[in-house]
Amino acid sequence: MAEGRTQEATVFCIGWASDTSNAHFGEWMKAVDEVTAINQQHFDLAVRDGRGALTTRAPLAGAALLLTAGLTVLGLRRRLAEFR
């Protein structure tokens, strides 16, 4: 069935006419680029929101950690003194 159609196959594979492989690939790449741009926008927004959350929550989390450590030391002092 495909015998003798080497020239047609070559033109399909390397041509840029609207009905050739490269044209179809170009359309596909354009669609991929559009999707990538949408995803990049959402990623950039998520990073910005995440950094904004870090600037407000990180100091609070650090303070809570220090408070917890301090209260733990105070609570364990009596118990640790039993082992001296």
C-alpha positions as CSV (number, residue, x, y, z in Angstrom):
1,M,0.0,0.0,0.0
2,A,2.8,2.4,0.9
3,E,5.1,1.3,-1.8
4,G,6.3,4.0,-4.2
5,R,5.1,6.8,-1.9
6,T,8.6,7.7,-0.6
7,Q,8.5,11.1,-2.1
8,E,5.1,11.9,-0.6
9,A,6.2,10.7,2.8
10,T,9.3,12.8,2.6
11,V,7.3,15.9,1.7
12,F,4.9,15.2,4.6
13,C,7.7,14.8,7.1
14,I,9.8,17.8,6.2
15,G,7.3,20.2,4.6
16,W,5.7,23.2,6.2
17,A,2.5,23.3,4.2
18,S,-0.7,23.2,6.3
19,D,-1.2,19.5,5.8
20,T,2.3,18.3,6.7
21,S,3.8,16.9,9.8
22,N,5.8,20.1,10.7
23,A,2.6,22.2,10.4
24,H,0.7,19.8,12.7
25,F,3.7,19.8,15.1
26,G,3.8,23.6,15.0
27,E,0.1,23.8,16.0
28,W,0.7,21.4,18.8
29,M,3.7,23.3,20.1
30,K,1.6,26.5,20.0
31,A,-1.0,24.9,22.2
32,V,1.6,23.5,24.5
33,D,3.1,27.0,24.8
34,E,-0.3,28.4,25.7
35,V,-0.9,25.8,28.4
36,T,2.6,26.3,29.7
37,A,2.0,30.1,30.0
38,I,-1.2,29.5,31.9
39,N,0.6,27.1,34.3
40,Q,3.5,29.5,34.7
41,Q,1.1,32.3,35.7
42,H,-0.6,30.1,38.3
43,F,2.8,29.0,39.6
44,D,4.1,32.6,39.9
45,L,0.9,33.5,41.8
46,A,1.3,30.6,44.1
47,V,4.9,31.4,44.8
48,R,4.0,35.0,45.5
49,D,1.2,34.0,47.9
50,G,3.4,31.5,49.6
51,R,6.1,34.0,50.2
52,G,3.5,36.4,51.5
53,A,2.3,33.7,53.9
54,L,5.9,33.1,55.1
55,T,6.5,36.7,55.9
56,T,3.6,36.7,58.3
57,R,3.6,33.2,59.6
58,A,7.3,32.4,60.0
59,P,7.9,34.8,62.9
60,L,4.8,33.6,64.6
61,A,5.9,30.0,64.2
62,G,9.4,30.8,65.5
63,A,8.0,32.5,68.5
64,A,5.6,29.6,69.2
65,L,8.6,27.2,68.9
66,L,10.7,29.2,71.4
67,L,7.8,29.5,73.8
68,T,7.2,25.7,73.6
69,A,10.8,25.0,74.2
70,G,11.0,27.4,77.1
71,L,7.9,25.9,78.8
72,T,9.2,22.4,78.2
73,V,12.5,23.2,79.9
74,L,10.6,24.8,82.8
75,G,8.3,21.8,83.1
76,L,11.1,19.2,83.0
77,R,13.4,21.0,85.4
78,R,11.9,19.4,88.5
79,R,11.9,16.0,86.9
80,L,15.5,16.3,85.6
81,A,16.6,17.5,89.1
82,E,15.5,14.1,90.5
83,F,18.3,12.4,88.5
84,R,21.1,14.5,90.0
